Amino acid sequence: MSNPNRHRHAAAAVIAAFLLGTGPAAAHHGWAWTEDGFFELEGVITAIYLGNPHATLDVDVEGEIWRIELAPPRQTERAGFTEGTAKVGDAVKAIGNRSRDETEPRMKAVRIIVNGTTYDVYPSRAPTN
């Protein structure tokens, strides 16, 4: 005869493992972790990542490295920002929302400007000016 408690414990273990494994990613998914109002940042790209869950740029801003989250890869690509669009050493201006945690050098960009070209990775959220 099957033990129903054993099945419940196994299901709880699977759920707990899933939640623990996705904790950091879930913490920064969406916009709840960001402040209201636009924030602008300018610096030099030190790293580019175009994978899941979000494309990111690491940017040196006066000696401090900031993580700039873009949209998921397909959406970032639809905005025109693809492999080869920018390279390490390029200047970038990012407009978006910074982390609510002021000790965390992280922002979620809605628009980036690289080499004179504007990429609205979240066009519905981008500034209208």
C-alpha positions, 0 to 999 in steps of 0.5 A: 500500500502506498504511503500518502505522506511519502508522496507529499514529502517528495512533492514538497522537496521538489517544490523546495528545490525548485524555489531554492534554485530559482531564488536569485533569478526570481528576485530580479525578474519583473520590475518590483525590485526597481525604483519608480522613475527613470535613472540614467547611467553612462559608462564603458561596457566591460562585459556583454551577455545576450543569454537567458533570462535577460541580456545584460551589460556590465558597465564601468561607471567611474571605477564601479561596475554596474549590471544593466539588465536588458530584456529577454534575448529575443526581445533585445534582438527585436530592438536591434541589439544583437551580437556584434552591435556593441563591444567591450570598451564601447561607451553606453548610456542606459535609461531605466530603473535602478535597484531599490537597494541603493547598495546594489549597482544594478538597473533594468534598462528600457533604452540603451544608446551605443555608438549613436544608435538607440535601442528601446528594449522595452519600447512600451516603457521607454521615455517619450522625449 
